């Protein structure tokens, strides 16, 4: 049960106020007693009524717990205590946003002093720095989730993230290479360590992480299949191999004879390198690898791609856009969108259609010509 105490304070000018202290049970986690304070200017009867209400709130868990915790400390506690089982990649994302944006802007403010204006200023500063709307919204979502938990724990009386104005998200429009450009980059990459990654991305539409996690055991040479079962992502300290994000990401992708033939040559080279390096070779089975068998990290592959583009004066696109280029080529070739969906590992065909709507008008025009030929028997 909560207990309360009232102390009368008389000032030199003759005014009287009453300081109320209400004390609850010890906090099971910190071991400290929960105390709340309030100063009332009025009669002792009014102060007594307020104290009783505060005691009821304390017993019902409604009282705001006095805290001298700063936002920086609360964010660390929130991550460790209340989000112990989130995926490593999610944790890395949270920590990055907290370290780079939230702590520098809000870290030294006391949780109970944080106001909407503080959060809005952080958002406005990020916009002024030219950060992407998605990055800004992800950062906001992090601080908002932490403050929602603080509200549930009665550390604060309202969520200071409410009412913050965020930038509008812009739908990303992928830059893609057409078929001729894909032929061109493969010709340039021939006889370099970029050829196999580019071959698999342009013909199978693999995500970067799927490409780098691919092992020789995942290739069925007889059935000409790539078995996508893993994804390589950045962890807090090193790369992590994990299952694809969704069940749809676990899939088999059929590839052609030329791809299988080249993979056969690469497997022979793998065995040759393993014998040449001896004990220094890391026999991890990665298809895309360093010479000594060690893996290529996701960030390293993106840097290799940018260097390849610059060295050959090629139009810059993201490494991930090779996947978009593959899908665009498939749809333009008239491949059924559901087949494209399955090859890409999309969970819903609508995702595929929404992503590649820019291709559909061309297909629609082609369909109009075909139906004219069929119905009107045009030559």
N, C-alpha and C positions, 0 to 999 in steps of 0.2 A: 504494500500500500504506500502511496505517495504521502509525504509529510510536507507541511508548509510553515513558513515563518514570516512575520511582518515586523519590520523595524521602522519606527517613526523617525523622520529626519526633519529638524527645524533649522531653517536658514536665518541668517542675521537680519534679513528684511521681514522676518515674521511669518513667511510662508511655510506650510507644512506639506511634506510628501511622505509616501510610504513605500519602502523597498520590500518587495515580495521575493522570497526564495522558496522554490518548490523542489523537493528532492525525491527521486525515485530509486528503484533497485539498481544494483550494480550492473553494468554492461557485461554480458557473458563473454564478450570477445576481448574488451580492453581491461575489464576489471574495475573501471572507474564508475563512480556514482553519476547518474544523470541529473544534472541540475539545470533549472531554467530560472531566469530572473526577470523582474519587471518593476518599473517605478510608476506609482500612481499618484497623480495630483488630484486630491479630492478628500472625501471623508474616509475614516477608518472603516466604516460600514461598507462603503463601495470597494475599498481595497480587500476587505475580507471576502466579499462576494467574488471578486476577480480571482483571489487566491484559491477559493474552492473550485472554481471552474478550471483553473490551471491544474489542480490536483486530479480532477476527474479526467482531464485530457491526458495527463501523465499516465494514469492507470490504464487508460484505453489506448495508449500508444500514439496519441495524437499530438503530444507536445513536441515542439521543435527542440531537438537536442542541442545544447550549447556546444560549439566546436570551434577550435582554433586551427582547424586543418586548412591548409592551402590547396588550391586546385591541383597543383603539381603532385602533392602527396596523395590527394584523393584519387587521381587518375592511376597512380601506381597501385594503390590498394584495390581499386575497382578491377583492374586487369587481373591482379594476382588472386584476389579472394572470390570474386564473383564471376569470372570468366576462365576457370581453370581448364575447361575441356574444349575450348574452341580450336578449330584447325590451326596448325602452325602458320600457314600462309595468311590466315585472317589475323592472327596475333601479330605477325610481322607488319601487316598493313596498319593495324591500330598503333603499334609502337612507332612506326615511321611518321604517321600523322601527328601523334602526340609530341614526339621529339622535335619535329621540324616546324610545326605551326602552332599547336595549342599551348605547349609550355612556354615558348618565348613570348606569346601574347598574353596569356592568362595565368600562367603558373604561379606567380607571386601574389595573386589575389586570394584572399580568404574565401572559402566556398560560400560562407554565409553573406559575403559582401559582393559576390558576383552578380552583376546586373545584365539585363538584355543589351544595354548600350555597350558593355564590354565585348560581348560576343559579336554584336553587329560590327563594331570597329575592327575586330579580327577578320571578319568576312570581307569588309570593305578594303582592308589592307591587302588581302590576298587577291582580290579583284584587281586592285591597282598594280600589283606585281605581275599581272598577266597570267596568273595560274588558271588552269582549265576549270570550267564550271563543275565538271565531274569531281576533280580533285577537291575543290572547295566544298561541294556537297558531302563528299565522303568524310572530310574533316569535321564538318558540322555534325554529321550523324554520330561521330565518335563522342564529341563533347555532349551532345544531346542525350545519348544513351547513358553516359556517366551521370549526368544531372538528373535524369529520370530515376535512376537508382538512388541517388541522394535524396530525392523527394520521397520515394517509398520508405526510406530509412528515417524520415523525418529530420534530416540534417538541414533541410531548407523548406521554406513555406510555399515556394512556387518554383517552377522551372524557368531559369533566366534565358533559356534557349527559345522559349515560345515567343512568337512575334518577330523573330529575326527574318529579314528579307534575303532570299538567296538568289543567285544568278540562275537564269533559265538554262536548262541543259540543251545543248545543240546535238542533234543527231549526227553521229560521225558518218561521213561519206568516204568510203574506202577509195584510195587511188589504186587502180589495177593496171596490170600489163595485159595487152592483147596477146593473141596467140603468136604473132610475129615477134613481139618483144620477148616472149618466153623462149622462143627458139633462139633468139639472139643471145640472151643471157646464158643459156645452156652451152651455146657454142663458145662463148668467151670463157666459161668456167671449165671447159673440157681440160682434163689433165691437171686440175688444181683440186685442193681439198674442199672447195666449195661446190663441186659438181654434184656429189651425191646428195647433200642437203637440198640443193635446188631441184634436183631431179625428183626427189620424194615429195617436196612441197608443191611443185607445179603439177605433178601427175596424180598425187594422192590427197592433196589438200590438208596435210597434217598441220596441227598446231605446233608451235615451237617446242613446247614441253613434251608433246607426244613424239616428235622427231628425235629429241635428245634422249628420251627414255627408252627408245626402241632397241631391243636386243636381238641377237641372232636367233634365239629360241622363239621369237615372235614372228618369224618369217617362215611360211609354209611354201617352200620352193616348188613342191609338186602341184599344189592347188593354186599357186600364184597369189598368195594372200599375205597381207600385212595384218597381224593380230594386234590391235591397239588395246593394251591392258593397263598401261601406266602413263604417268605424266610427271615430268621433272619441273619443279618449281623452286623459287628462291626461298630458303629458310632464313632464320635469324642469323645463323653463323655460316651455313653452307647450303648446298642444294638439297632438296628432299625429293625422293621418289614416292609418289602416292597414286592412288586410283584416280581415274578421270573424275571430273566434277559431277557428272551425272551418269546414270546407267546407260543413256544413249551414247555416251562417249566410249563405252566398251563396245568395240565393233570390229568386224573384219572388212578390209578394203581390198578389192581385187585390183591387181596391177597387170600391165601388159608384159609381153615377152621380152622387150628390150630392157625394161626395168629389172626383171628377174635375172636376165643375163648379166647386167651390170652388178647386181647384188652378189651374184655368184663370184664374179671377179674380185669384189671387195672382200668377200669372206676368205678367199684364198690369200689376199693381201694381209688380212687380219692374222691368219695362221703364220704367214711368213714373218711378219713383224714380231709376233710372239716368240718365234724361235730366235730371231736376230737379237732381241732385247734380253732374252733369258729371264733371270729372276727380276729384272727391272721392269718387266712388262706387267701391267695391271689387267689381268684376264677377267674383266667384268662383263664382257659380252656385248658392249655397246656398239651399235652399228656406226653411229656418228661419234668420233672419238679423237683424242690426241694420238700422236704416233705411238706413245707408250701404253695405249689402251685406256688411259684415264679419261673421264667424261669431259665434255665441253659444257660449261655452265650456260644457262639461258642468257644472261647479260653478255657473256663473251660471244655467243653466237650473233646477237644483235649488233655488237661492235664489229665483228668480222664482216657482217653484211654491209654495214655502212662504209667500211674501208673498201670493200669490193665495188660498191657503187661509185665511190669517189675516184678510185683508181682507174675505172673504165668509163668515167663521164656518163653514167647512166642516170635516167630520171629517178629521183629519190622516192621510194615508197617504203613503208614499214615492212619488216620481215613477215609479219602476220598477214600483210596484204598479198603475199604470194598465195596464201590459202584462198583469199577472195578472188584472186586472178583465176585460180583453178576452178572455183565454183562458177564464176561468170562464164568461163569457156564452156563448161558442161551445159549450162542452161542455154547458151547461145547455140550449142550443137543440137539442142532439142532433147536433151536427156530429161526424163521425167523428174519433176521437182522432188518427189518422194525418194527417188534413188539418190539424188544429190543430198537430200536431208540425211539419209542413212550413211553415206560416205563421209559427210562432214561431222556426224555425231551430234546433230541438233536434236533436241528432245521433242520438237514439234515442227511439222512442215511449215507452219505459219511463220516461224522464225526465219526459215530459209526464204520464203516468199517475201517477207518484209525486208530482209537484208538485200535481196537482189531484185527489188522492184524496178531498178533502172534498166534491167535487161528485158523485162517483160514487154514493153511497147514494141521493141524490135521483133520479138517472137509473135506478137499480136498481128503486126503488119504481114509477117511471113504466113501466118495462119489464114489471113484474109485472102492472100494470093492463092493459097492451096485450095481453099474452099471454093473460090471462083473456078479454079481448074476442074474441081470435082463436080460441082453443081451445074456450072454453065458450060462445062466441057470445052474450056479454052485450051488451046494448044500450048 
